[in-house]
């Protein structure tokens, strides 16, 4: 059987969490971010994409 290659995405925070609503701050923390220019790699799935849409104004997303 052939294995599926798991897609990865790189997420970088570019905007501060100061002054954001609590739900936005919680989403940023759930993604593993919290400081400007911090970068994490995540698997590309629907749950992560939903979180990225919620905080799209604060991040940059790149496919790896």
mmCIF file of the N, C-alpha and C atoms, coordinates in Angstrom:
data_MODEL
# 
_entry.id   MODEL 
# 
loop_
_atom_site.group_PDB 
_atom_site.id 
_atom_site.type_symbol 
_atom_site.label_atom_id 
_atom_site.label_alt_id 
_atom_site.label_comp_id 
_atom_site.label_asym_id 
_atom_site.label_entity_id 
_atom_site.label_seq_id 
_atom_site.pdbx_PDB_ins_code 
_atom_site.Cartn_x 
_atom_site.Cartn_y 
_atom_site.Cartn_z 
_atom_site.occupancy 
_atom_site.B_iso_or_equiv 
_atom_site.pdbx_formal_charge 
_atom_site.auth_seq_id 
_atom_site.auth_comp_id 
_atom_site.auth_asym_id 
_atom_site.auth_atom_id 
_atom_site.pdbx_PDB_model_num 
ATOM 1   N N  . UNK A 1 1  ? 0.827   -1.185 0.000  1.00 0.00 ? 1  UNK A N  1 
ATOM 2   C CA . UNK A 1 1  ? 0.000   0.000  0.000  1.00 0.00 ? 1  UNK A CA 1 
ATOM 3   C C  . UNK A 1 1  ? 0.874   1.252  0.000  1.00 0.00 ? 1  UNK A C  1 
ATOM 4   N N  . UNK A 1 2  ? 0.461   2.203  -0.779 1.00 0.00 ? 2  UNK A N  1 
ATOM 5   C CA . UNK A 1 2  ? 1.182   3.470  -0.833 1.00 0.00 ? 2  UNK A CA 1 
ATOM 6   C C  . UNK A 1 2  ? 0.728   4.372  0.312  1.00 0.00 ? 2  UNK A C  1 
ATOM 7   N N  . UNK A 1 3  ? 1.696   4.989  0.952  1.00 0.00 ? 3  UNK A N  1 
ATOM 8   C CA . UNK A 1 3  ? 1.365   5.902  2.038  1.00 0.00 ? 3  UNK A CA 1 
ATOM 9   C C  . UNK A 1 3  ? 1.077   7.281  1.477  1.00 0.00 ? 3  UNK A C  1 
ATOM 10  N N  . UNK A 1 4  ? 0.123   7.966  2.089  1.00 0.00 ? 4  UNK A N  1 
ATOM 11  C CA . UNK A 1 4  ? -0.148  9.351  1.723  1.00 0.00 ? 4  UNK A CA 1 
ATOM 12  C C  . UNK A 1 4  ? 0.898   10.239 2.375  1.00 0.00 ? 4  UNK A C  1 
ATOM 13  N N  . UNK A 1 5  ? 1.374   11.211 1.635  1.00 0.00 ? 5  UNK A N  1 
ATOM 14  C CA . UNK A 1 5  ? 2.290   12.175 2.220  1.00 0.00 ? 5  UNK A CA 1 
ATOM 15  C C  . UNK A 1 5  ? 1.477   13.217 2.978  1.00 0.00 ? 5  UNK A C  1 
ATOM 16  N N  . UNK A 1 6  ? 1.830   13.410 4.220  1.00 0.00 ? 6  UNK A N  1 
ATOM 17  C CA . UNK A 1 6  ? 1.114   14.369 5.057  1.00 0.00 ? 6  UNK A CA 1 
ATOM 18  C C  . UNK A 1 6  ? 1.583   15.775 4.700  1.00 0.00 ? 6  UNK A C  1 
ATOM 19  N N  . UNK A 1 7  ? 0.638   16.648 4.380  1.00 0.00 ? 7  UNK A N  1 
ATOM 20  C CA . UNK A 1 7  ? 0.979   18.025 4.047  1.00 0.00 ? 7  UNK A CA 1 
ATOM 21  C C  . UNK A 1 7  ? 1.285   18.804 5.322  1.00 0.00 ? 7  UNK A C  1 
ATOM 22  N N  . UNK A 1 8  ? 2.291   19.647 5.240  1.00 0.00 ? 8  UNK A N  1 
ATOM 23  C CA . UNK A 1 8  ? 2.681   20.497 6.359  1.00 0.00 ? 8  UNK A CA 1 
ATOM 24  C C  . UNK A 1 8  ? 2.562   21.953 5.937  1.00 0.00 ? 8  UNK A C  1 
ATOM 25  N N  . UNK A 1 9  ? 2.259   22.802 6.894  1.00 0.00 ? 9  UNK A N  1 
ATOM 26  C CA . UNK A 1 9  ? 2.233   24.236 6.656  1.00 0.00 ? 9  UNK A CA 1 
ATOM 27  C C  . UNK A 1 9  ? 3.059   24.930 7.728  1.00 0.00 ? 9  UNK A C  1 
ATOM 28  N N  . UNK A 1 10 ? 3.685   26.029 7.344  1.00 0.00 ? 10 UNK A N  1 
ATOM 29  C CA . UNK A 1 10 ? 4.477   26.825 8.268  1.00 0.00 ? 10 UNK A CA 1 
ATOM 30  C C  . UNK A 1 10 ? 3.692   28.095 8.571  1.00 0.00 ? 10 UNK A C  1 
ATOM 31  N N  . UNK A 1 11 ? 3.493   28.359 9.856  1.00 0.00 ? 11 UNK A N  1 
ATOM 32  C CA . UNK A 1 11 ? 2.695   29.506 10.300 1.00 0.00 ? 11 UNK A CA 1 
ATOM 33  C C  . UNK A 1 11 ? 3.609   30.451 11.074 1.00 0.00 ? 11 UNK A C  1 
ATOM 34  N N  . UNK A 1 12 ? 3.605   31.731 10.696 1.00 0.00 ? 12 UNK A N  1 
ATOM 35  C CA . UNK A 1 12 ? 4.423   32.740 11.361 1.00 0.00 ? 12 UNK A CA 1 
ATOM 36  C C  . UNK A 1 12 ? 3.517   33.871 11.835 1.00 0.00 ? 12 UNK A C  1 
ATOM 37  N N  . UNK A 1 13 ? 3.662   34.230 13.090 1.00 0.00 ? 13 UNK A N  1 
ATOM 38  C CA . UNK A 1 13 ? 2.877   35.343 13.639 1.00 0.00 ? 13 UNK A CA 1 
ATOM 39  C C  . UNK A 1 13 ? 3.563   36.650 13.284 1.00 0.00 ? 13 UNK A C  1 
ATOM 40  N N  . UNK A 1 14 ? 2.778   37.618 12.765 1.00 0.00 ? 14 UNK A N  1 
ATOM 41  C CA . UNK A 1 14 ? 3.363   38.897 12.358 1.00 0.00 ? 14 UNK A CA 1 
ATOM 42  C C  . UNK A 1 14 ? 2.764   40.092 13.102 1.00 0.00 ? 14 UNK A C  1 
ATOM 43  N N  . UNK A 1 15 ? 1.753   39.851 13.918 1.00 0.00 ? 15 UNK A N  1 
ATOM 44  C CA . UNK A 1 15 ? 1.098   40.952 14.619 1.00 0.00 ? 15 UNK A CA 1 
ATOM 45  C C  . UNK A 1 15 ? 0.954   40.590 16.097 1.00 0.00 ? 15 UNK A C  1 
ATOM 46  N N  . UNK A 1 16 ? 1.029   41.592 16.953 1.00 0.00 ? 16 UNK A N  1 
ATOM 47  C CA . UNK A 1 16 ? 0.939   41.396 18.389 1.00 0.00 ? 16 UNK A CA 1 
ATOM 48  C C  . UNK A 1 16 ? -0.471  40.996 18.823 1.00 0.00 ? 16 UNK A C  1 
ATOM 49  N N  . UNK A 1 17 ? -0.543  40.300 19.952 1.00 0.00 ? 17 UNK A N  1 
ATOM 50  C CA . UNK A 1 17 ? -1.830  39.892 20.508 1.00 0.00 ? 17 UNK A CA 1 
ATOM 51  C C  . UNK A 1 17 ? -2.448  40.982 21.382 1.00 0.00 ? 17 UNK A C  1 
ATOM 52  N N  . UNK A 1 18 ? -1.714  42.053 21.622 1.00 0.00 ? 18 UNK A N  1 
ATOM 53  C CA . UNK A 1 18 ? -2.208  43.132 22.481 1.00 0.00 ? 18 UNK A CA 1 
ATOM 54  C C  . UNK A 1 18 ? -3.433  43.775 21.836 1.00 0.00 ? 18 UNK A C  1 
ATOM 55  N N  . UNK A 1 19 ? -4.506  43.907 22.593 1.00 0.00 ? 19 UNK A N  1 
ATOM 56  C CA . UNK A 1 19 ? -5.720  44.554 22.118 1.00 0.00 ? 19 UNK A CA 1 
ATOM 57  C C  . UNK A 1 19 ? -6.659  43.639 21.346 1.00 0.00 ? 19 UNK A C  1 
ATOM 58  N N  . UNK A 1 20 ? -6.302  42.368 21.180 1.00 0.00 ? 20 UNK A N  1 
ATOM 59  C CA . UNK A 1 20 ? -7.172  41.429 20.471 1.00 0.00 ? 20 UNK A CA 1 
ATOM 60  C C  . UNK A 1 20 ? -8.206  40.853 21.435 1.00 0.00 ? 20 UNK A C  1 
ATOM 61  N N  . UNK A 1 21 ? -9.258  40.314 20.883 1.00 0.00 ? 21 UNK A N  1 
ATOM 62  C CA . UNK A 1 21 ? -10.302 39.696 21.698 1.00 0.00 ? 21 UNK A CA 1 
ATOM 63  C C  . UNK A 1 21 ? -9.790  38.380 22.285 1.00 0.00 ? 21 UNK A C  1 
ATOM 64  N N  . UNK A 1 22 ? -10.355 37.976 23.418 1.00 0.00 ? 22 UNK A N  1 
ATOM 65  C CA . UNK A 1 22 ? -9.884  36.751 24.085 1.00 0.00 ? 22 UNK A CA 1 
ATOM 66  C C  . UNK A 1 22 ? -9.953  35.494 23.211 1.00 0.00 ? 22 UNK A C  1 
ATOM 67  N N  . UNK A 1 23 ? -10.959 35.371 22.356 1.00 0.00 ? 23 UNK A N  1 
ATOM 68  C CA . UNK A 1 23 ? -11.047 34.200 21.491 1.00 0.00 ? 23 UNK A CA 1 
ATOM 69  C C  . UNK A 1 23 ? -9.905  34.158 20.483 1.00 0.00 ? 23 UNK A C  1 
ATOM 70  N N  . UNK A 1 24 ? -9.508  35.320 19.979 1.00 0.00 ? 24 UNK A N  1 
ATOM 71  C CA . UNK A 1 24 ? -8.384  35.397 19.043 1.00 0.00 ? 24 UNK A CA 1 
ATOM 72  C C  . UNK A 1 24 ? -7.095  35.000 19.758 1.00 0.00 ? 24 UNK A C  1 
ATOM 73  N N  . UNK A 1 25 ? -6.901  35.524 20.984 1.00 0.00 ? 25 UNK A N  1 
ATOM 74  C CA . UNK A 1 25 ? -5.712  35.180 21.757 1.00 0.00 ? 25 UNK A CA 1 
ATOM 75  C C  . UNK A 1 25 ? -5.645  33.685 22.047 1.00 0.00 ? 25 UNK A C  1 
ATOM 76  N N  . UNK A 1 26 ? -6.772  33.084 22.368 1.00 0.00 ? 26 UNK A N  1 
ATOM 77  C CA . UNK A 1 26 ? -6.817  31.647 22.649 1.00 0.00 ? 26 UNK A CA 1 
ATOM 78  C C  . UNK A 1 26 ? -6.482  30.835 21.402 1.00 0.00 ? 26 UNK A C  1 
ATOM 79  N N  . UNK A 1 27 ? -6.942  31.288 20.248 1.00 0.00 ? 27 UNK A N  1 
ATOM 80  C CA . UNK A 1 27 ? -6.645  30.589 18.993 1.00 0.00 ? 27 UNK A CA 1 
ATOM 81  C C  . UNK A 1 27 ? -5.161  30.663 18.670 1.00 0.00 ? 27 UNK A C  1 
ATOM 82  N N  . UNK A 1 28 ? -4.554  31.821 18.870 1.00 0.00 ? 28 UNK A N  1 
ATOM 83  C CA . UNK A 1 28 ? -3.119  31.975 18.636 1.00 0.00 ? 28 UNK A CA 1 
ATOM 84  C C  . UNK A 1 28 ? -2.330  31.044 19.557 1.00 0.00 ? 28 UNK A C  1 
ATOM 85  N N  . UNK A 1 29 ? -2.713  30.976 20.827 1.00 0.00 ? 29 UNK A N  1 
ATOM 86  C CA . UNK A 1 29 ? -2.043  30.084 21.777 1.00 0.00 ? 29 UNK A CA 1 
ATOM 87  C C  . UNK A 1 29 ? -2.225  28.619 21.370 1.00 0.00 ? 29 UNK A C  1 
ATOM 88  N N  . UNK A 1 30 ? -3.418  28.262 20.892 1.00 0.00 ? 30 UNK A N  1 
ATOM 89  C CA . UNK A 1 30 ? -3.689  26.883 20.476 1.00 0.00 ? 30 UNK A CA 1 
ATOM 90  C C  . UNK A 1 30 ? -2.850  26.481 19.272 1.00 0.00 ? 30 UNK A C  1 
ATOM 91  N N  . UNK A 1 31 ? -2.501  27.440 18.436 1.00 0.00 ? 31 UNK A N  1 
ATOM 92  C CA . UNK A 1 31 ? -1.639  27.168 17.286 1.00 0.00 ? 31 UNK A CA 1 
ATOM 93  C C  . UNK A 1 31 ? -0.167  27.044 17.687 1.00 0.00 ? 31 UNK A C  1 
ATOM 94  N N  . UNK A 1 32 ? 0.154   27.388 18.928 1.00 0.00 ? 32 UNK A N  1 
ATOM 95  C CA . UNK A 1 32 ? 1.534   27.288 19.389 1.00 0.00 ? 32 UNK A CA 1 
ATOM 96  C C  . UNK A 1 32 ? 2.324   28.564 19.194 1.00 0.00 ? 32 UNK A C  1 
ATOM 97  N N  . UNK A 1 33 ? 1.620   29.655 18.919 1.00 0.00 ? 33 UNK A N  1 
ATOM 98  C CA . UNK A 1 33 ? 2.271   30.944 18.718 1.00 0.00 ? 33 UNK A CA 1 
ATOM 99  C C  . UNK A 1 33 ? 2.134   31.776 19.982 1.00 0.00 ? 33 UNK A C  1 
ATOM 100 N N  . UNK A 1 34 ? 2.536   33.031 19.933 1.00 0.00 ? 34 UNK A N  1 
ATOM 101 C CA . UNK A 1 34 ? 2.380   33.895 21.086 1.00 0.00 ? 34 UNK A CA 1 
ATOM 102 C C  . UNK A 1 34 ? 3.295   35.102 21.048 1.00 0.00 ? 34 UNK A C  1 
ATOM 103 N N  . UNK A 1 35 ? 4.321   35.034 20.222 1.00 0.00 ? 35 UNK A N  1 
ATOM 104 C CA . UNK A 1 35 ? 5.232   36.162 20.083 1.00 0.00 ? 35 UNK A CA 1 
ATOM 105 C C  . UNK A 1 35 ? 5.393   36.479 18.601 1.00 0.00 ? 35 UNK A C  1 
ATOM 106 N N  . UNK A 1 36 ? 5.658   37.732 18.316 1.00 0.00 ? 36 UNK A N  1 
ATOM 107 C CA . UNK A 1 36 ? 5.850   38.149 16.923 1.00 0.00 ? 36 UNK A CA 1 
ATOM 108 C C  . UNK A 1 36 ? 7.081   37.440 16.360 1.00 0.00 ? 36 UNK A C  1 
ATOM 109 N N  . UNK A 1 37 ? 6.979   37.002 15.108 1.00 0.00 ? 37 UNK A N  1 
ATOM 110 C CA . UNK A 1 37 ? 8.001   36.286 14.344 1.00 0.00 ? 37 UNK A CA 1 
ATOM 111 C C  . UNK A 1 37 ? 8.233   34.861 14.807 1.00 0.00 ? 37 UNK A C  1 
ATOM 112 N N  . UNK A 1 38 ? 7.396   34.326 15.702 1.00 0.00 ? 38 UNK A N  1 
ATOM 113 C CA . UNK A 1 38 ? 7.512   32.920 16.074 1.00 0.00 ? 38 UNK A CA 1 
ATOM 114 C C  . UNK A 1 38 ? 6.888   32.080 14.962 1.00 0.00 ? 38 UNK A C  1 
ATOM 115 N N  . UNK A 1 39 ? 7.541   30.971 14.623 1.00 0.00 ? 39 UNK A N  1 
ATOM 116 C CA . UNK A 1 39 ? 7.100   30.116 13.533 1.00 0.00 ? 39 UNK A CA 1 
ATOM 117 C C  . UNK A 1 39 ? 6.893   28.697 14.043 1.00 0.00 ? 39 UNK A C  1 
ATOM 118 N N  . UNK A 1 40 ? 5.806   28.062 13.593 1.00 0.00 ? 40 UNK A N  1 
ATOM 119 C CA . UNK A 1 40 ? 5.539   26.663 13.917 1.00 0.00 ? 40 UNK A CA 1 
ATOM 120 C C  . UNK A 1 40 ? 5.156   25.928 12.641 1.00 0.00 ? 40 UNK A C  1 
ATOM 121 N N  . UNK A 1 41 ? 5.368   24.610 12.645 1.00 0.00 ? 41 UNK A N  1 
ATOM 122 C CA . UNK A 1 41 ? 4.928   23.766 11.542 1.00 0.00 ? 41 UNK A CA 1 
ATOM 123 C C  . UNK A 1 41 ? 3.794   22.891 12.040 1.00 0.00 ? 41 UNK A C  1 
ATOM 124 N N  . UNK A 1 42 ? 2.718   22.837 11.274 1.00 0.00 ? 42 UNK A N  1 
ATOM 125 C CA . UNK A 1 42 ? 1.547   22.038 11.637 1.00 0.00 ? 42 UNK A CA 1 
ATOM 126 C C  . UNK A 1 42 ? 1.130   21.190 10.441 1.00 0.00 ? 42 UNK A C  1 
ATOM 127 N N  . UNK A 1 43 ? 0.370   20.139 10.719 1.00 0.00 ? 43 UNK A N  1 
ATOM 128 C CA . UNK A 1 43 ? -0.217  19.375 9.628  1.00 0.00 ? 43 UNK A CA 1 
ATOM 129 C C  . UNK A 1 43 ? -1.369  20.178 9.043  1.00 0.00 ? 43 UNK A C  1 
ATOM 130 N N  . UNK A 1 44 ? -1.606  19.999 7.776  1.00 0.00 ? 44 UNK A N  1 
ATOM 131 C CA . UNK A 1 44 ? -2.656  20.746 7.090  1.00 0.00 ? 44 UNK A CA 1 
ATOM 132 C C  . UNK A 1 44 ? -3.947  19.936 7.142  1.00 0.00 ? 44 UNK A C  1 
ATOM 133 N N  . UNK A 1 45 ? -4.862  20.350 8.022  1.00 0.00 ? 45 UNK A N  1 
ATOM 134 C CA . UNK A 1 45 ? -6.165  19.686 8.101  1.00 0.00 ? 45 UNK A CA 1 
ATOM 135 C C  . UNK A 1 45 ? -7.254  20.733 8.310  1.00 0.00 ? 45 UNK A C  1 
ATOM 136 N N  . UNK A 1 46 ? -8.485  20.290 8.330  1.00 0.00 ? 46 UNK A N  1 
ATOM 137 C CA . UNK A 1 46 ? -9.614  21.220 8.404  1.00 0.00 ? 46 UNK A CA 1 
ATOM 138 C C  . UNK A 1 46 ? -9.652  22.009 9.713  1.00 0.00 ? 46 UNK A C  1 
ATOM 139 N N  . UNK A 1 47 ? -9.300  21.386 10.817 1.00 0.00 ? 47 UNK A N  1 
ATOM 140 C CA . UNK A 1 47 ? -9.322  22.078 12.109 1.00 0.00 ? 47 UNK A CA 1 
ATOM 141 C C  . UNK A 1 47 ? -8.312  23.217 12.130 1.00 0.00 ? 47 UNK A C  1 
ATOM 142 N N  . UNK A 1 48 ? -7.121  22.951 11.645 1.00 0.00 ? 48 UNK A N  1 
ATOM 143 C CA . UNK A 1 48 ? -6.082  23.987 11.602 1.00 0.00 ? 48 UNK A CA 1 
ATOM 144 C C  . UNK A 1 48 ? -6.482  25.089 10.632 1.00 0.00 ? 48 UNK A C  1 
ATOM 145 N N  . UNK A 1 49 ? -7.028  24.723 9.483  1.00 0.00 ? 49 UNK A N  1 
ATOM 146 C CA . UNK A 1 49 ? -7.457  25.733 8.497  1.00 0.00 ? 49 UNK A CA 1 
ATOM 147 C C  . UNK A 1 49 ? -8.537  26.651 9.074  1.00 0.00 ? 49 UNK A C  1 
ATOM 148 N N  . UNK A 1 50 ? -9.431  26.104 9.880  1.00 0.00 ? 50 UNK A N  1 
ATOM 149 C CA . UNK A 1 50 ? -10.456 26.931 10.525 1.00 0.00 ? 50 UNK A CA 1 
ATOM 150 C C  . UNK A 1 50 ? -9.839  27.939 11.475 1.00 0.00 ? 50 UNK A C  1 
ATOM 151 N N  . UNK A 1 51 ? -8.841  27.493 12.241 1.00 0.00 ? 51 UNK A N  1 
ATOM 152 C CA . UNK A 1 51 ? -8.150  28.405 13.152 1.00 0.00 ? 51 UNK A CA 1 
ATOM 153 C C  . UNK A 1 51 ? -7.397  29.478 12.367 1.00 0.00 ? 51 UNK A C  1 
ATOM 154 N N  . UNK A 1 52 ? -6.792  29.089 11.250 1.00 0.00 ? 52 UNK A N  1 
ATOM 155 C CA . UNK A 1 52 ? -6.043  30.056 10.442 1.00 0.00 ? 52 UNK A CA 1 
ATOM 156 C C  . UNK A 1 52 ? -6.966  31.119 9.859  1.00 0.00 ? 52 UNK A C  1 
ATOM 157 N N  . UNK A 1 53 ? -8.171  30.729 9.463  1.00 0.00 ? 53 UNK A N  1 
ATOM 158 C CA . UNK A 1 53 ? -9.132  31.711 8.946  1.00 0.00 ? 53 UNK A CA 1 
ATOM 159 C C  . UNK A 1 53 ? -9.529  32.708 10.023 1.00 0.00 ? 53 UNK A C  1 
ATOM 160 N N  . UNK A 1 54 ? -9.608  32.252 11.260 1.00 0.00 ? 54 UNK A N  1 
ATOM 161 C CA . UNK A 1 54 ? -10.007 33.118 12.374 1.00 0.00 ? 54 UNK A CA 1 
ATOM 162 C C  . UNK A 1 54 ? -8.954  34.190 12.668 1.00 0.00 ? 54 UNK A C  1 
ATOM 163 N N  . UNK A 1 55 ? -7.686  33.848 12.477 1.00 0.00 ? 55 UNK A N  1 
ATOM 164 C CA . UNK A 1 55 ? -6.600  34.778 12.816 1.00 0.00 ? 55 UNK A CA 1 
ATOM 165 C C  . UNK A 1 55 ? -5.779  35.179 11.593 1.00 0.00 ? 55 UNK A C  1 
ATOM 166 N N  . UNK A 1 56 ? -6.394  35.175 10.422 1.00 0.00 ? 56 UNK A N  1 
ATOM 167 C CA . UNK A 1 56 ? -5.680  35.441 9.173  1.00 0.00 ? 56 UNK A CA 1 
ATOM 168 C C  . UNK A 1 56 ? -5.010  36.813 9.141  1.00 0.00 ? 56 UNK A C  1 
ATOM 169 N N  . UNK A 1 57 ? -5.546  37.780 9.872  1.00 0.00 ? 57 UNK A N  1 
ATOM 170 C CA . UNK A 1 57 ? -4.973  39.128 9.878  1.00 0.00 ? 57 UNK A CA 1 
ATOM 171 C C  . UNK A 1 57 ? -3.692  39.222 10.724 1.00 0.00 ? 57 UNK A C  1 
ATOM 172 N N  . UNK A 1 58 ? -3.348  38.151 11.445 1.00 0.00 ? 58 UNK A N  1 
ATOM 173 C CA . UNK A 1 58 ? -2.210  38.178 12.351 1.00 0.00 ? 58 UNK A CA 1 
ATOM 174 C C  . UNK A 1 58 ? -1.074  37.245 11.943 1.00 0.00 ? 58 UNK A C  1 
ATOM 175 N N  . UNK A 1 59 ? -1.253  36.481 10.873 1.00 0.00 ? 59 UNK A N  1 
ATOM 176 C CA . UNK A 1 59 ? -0.286  35.435 10.536 1.00 0.00 ? 59 UNK A CA 1 
ATOM 177 C C  . UNK A 1 59 ? 0.063   35.409 9.054  1.00 0.00 ? 59 UNK A C  1 
ATOM 178 N N  . UNK A 1 60 ? 1.143   34.702 8.741  1.00 0.00 ? 60 UNK A N  1 
ATOM 179 C CA . UNK A 1 60 ? 1.507   34.371 7.361  1.00 0.00 ? 60 UNK A CA 1 
ATOM 180 C C  . UNK A 1 60 ? 1.581   32.857 7.286  1.00 0.00 ? 60 UNK A C  1 
ATOM 181 N N  . UNK A 1 61 ? 1.001   32.279 6.243  1.00 0.00 ? 61 UNK A N  1 
ATOM 182 C CA . UNK A 1 61 ? 0.976   30.818 6.074  1.00 0.00 ? 61 UNK A CA 1 
ATOM 183 C C  . UNK A 1 61 ? 1.758   30.455 4.814  1.00 0.00 ? 61 UNK A C  1 
ATOM 184 N N  . UNK A 1 62 ? 2.663   29.485 4.952  1.00 0.00 ? 62 UNK A N  1 
ATOM 185 C CA . UNK A 1 62 ? 3.449   28.988 3.819  1.00 0.00 ? 62 UNK A CA 1 
ATOM 186 C C  . UNK A 1 62 ? 3.324   27.475 3.784  1.00 0.00 ? 62 UNK A C  1 
ATOM 187 N N  . UNK A 1 63 ? 3.232   26.910 2.588  1.00 0.00 ? 63 UNK A N  1 
ATOM 188 C CA . UNK A 1 63 ? 3.213   25.456 2.457  1.00 0.00 ? 63 UNK A CA 1 
ATOM 189 C C  . UNK A 1 63 ? 4.633   24.948 2.409  1.00 0.00 ? 63 UNK A C  1 
ATOM 190 N N  . UNK A 1 64 ? 4.878   23.848 3.120  1.00 0.00 ? 64 UNK A N  1 
ATOM 191 C CA . UNK A 1 64 ? 6.223   23.264 3.181  1.00 0.00 ? 64 UNK A CA 1 
ATOM 192 C C  . UNK A 1 64 ? 6.295   22.078 2.254  1.00 0.00 ? 64 UNK A C  1 
# 
